[in-house]
Amino acid sequence: MAELGAHLTAASAGDDRPSIFEAVAQDSLMAALKPALQHLVKVLAESNPGRYGFLWHWFDEIYVLLDLLLQQHYLSRCSASFSENFYSLKRIPIGDCRQQPLATAGLPNRQHWKSLLLLVLVPYLKGKLEKLVSSLREEDEYSIHPPSSSWKRFYRAFLAAYPFVNMTWEGWFLVQQLCYILGKAQHHSPMLRLAGVRLVRLTAEDIQALEKKLAGATSSQTPSIKTQVQSAVRKALGGIAFSMSSGLSVSVFFLQFLDWWYSSENQETIKSLTALPTPPPPVHLDHGASSALLPKLKTVCPLCRKIRVNATALSTSGFVFCYRCAYSYVKTHQRCPITGYATELQHLVKLYSPES
């Protein structure tokens, strides 16, 4: 444990190498963002299925398209993904070059497109695979659409092998993180290794270059109308991307809170906090008076003391009277004659029996 703590301290003390905490935190940022947005879309779809139902039906595709635009904007502008830029990190190509390129220089085309595909496409395919496995398990358990024998053997073998494949995938990430903690690897994630990049912290020169690039984009002069139109479109798209990224930056903690609030582990706490207190019992007649009003025979009306005609129950108390007796009493007193519960005419429920 002392050796592990020393490695963590050494990693945190490095000039450009982010600590494992920063690296894992930026990974968990996007992992928490999607479920929170998914819950918001679900609420909208349930409130108005006709207008927002398509958002829930095509949520994965809409999200991957927005994620593609967002990551492309940040990779080309800051040489980092959205979550990496949020934690003041950038990507640089793997190599022995001593002079690091500025964040505004961007990544080489090969590393850029590999990073974009691994950032967007791999989580999308993994989510689709998990949904496919879940649906196949439900079909297998409930015998929905029984397939042919050969196909049945194939997908049952697939279902049996998937947990081991998933365990291998997660174990690969865990081993890579342990190697990163111990200083044996330059990457905390295999995805960075496949993309041919590594993470470093933003320097003061990077921050100044980013600020100059933003200021230059806003103060550039355009000589012709065509260039003005192109610049306006570019500024509009950049403004949309900037407002989207700024809004995500501001709301990301709120979305993480929503994800925690609606998590299955937190449901018991939510119920204990949001459960309404038990209302006090309503003021009604005392037990002796109410029992004195009740006849011994259950078929007798407590008001007229005769056999009930057109039996009618009060939904507020459950006692049964003649319809005419109950109607007249409730209309005059607005309460149940036995319990004293507040009662209106709409609380009268006529009872029908097979004999009648």
Helices and strands as residue ranges (DSSP letters): H 2-13, H 20-47, H 49-57, H 59-78, H 82-86, E 89-93, G 103-105, H 109-142, H 149-181, H 190-195, E 197-201, H 204-219, H 225-261, G 264-266, H 267-274, H 287-293, E 311-314, E 320-322, H 323-333, G 345-347, E 348-350
